[in-house]
Every structure is written in C-alpha cells, then in structure tokens.
C-alpha cells in the first residue's frame, strides 16, 4: 500500500467518525427537544385542568377582613361604654 492510499484511508476514517459524532449529537439533541416539548404539553394540560382556588382564597380573605373590622368596632364600643 502506498503512502497516498494510506493517507486517503485515514482521512476517510476520520470523516466517517466526524459524521457519526454529528449524527449522535443530532439524535441526542432531538431526544432532548422531544422531552422538553412533552414536558411543556403535560404542564399546559395540568394548568388547564387544575381548579383555580385563588378566587376562593380571596373570598376567604375578604371574609376575614370583614371579621377583623367588626371585631375592632366591638372593642371600640366596649372602651367607649366603660369610660
């Protein structure tokens, strides 16, 4: 085998390895993108199907605020009644 032929074989082997690396990288990135897309879809479905309890929580806070206001009025009435 001549030196030129040997160099051609080595270069061909290197280019095949590089293309294999690129293919492997493309497959890995493709899988990662698919997993991220699937996670996004699952999260979107979860958010849409989840009951919104914030309104009920705010209503409870409003009720609590009303209770605190009446409690303060009651304390003020007792102080004024005693004096």
Buried (B, 14 or more C-beta within 10 A) or exposed (E): EEEEEEEEEEEEEEEEEEEEEEEEEEEEEEEEEEEEEEEEEEEEEEEEEEEEEEEEEEEEEEEEEEEEEEEEEEEEEEEEEEE
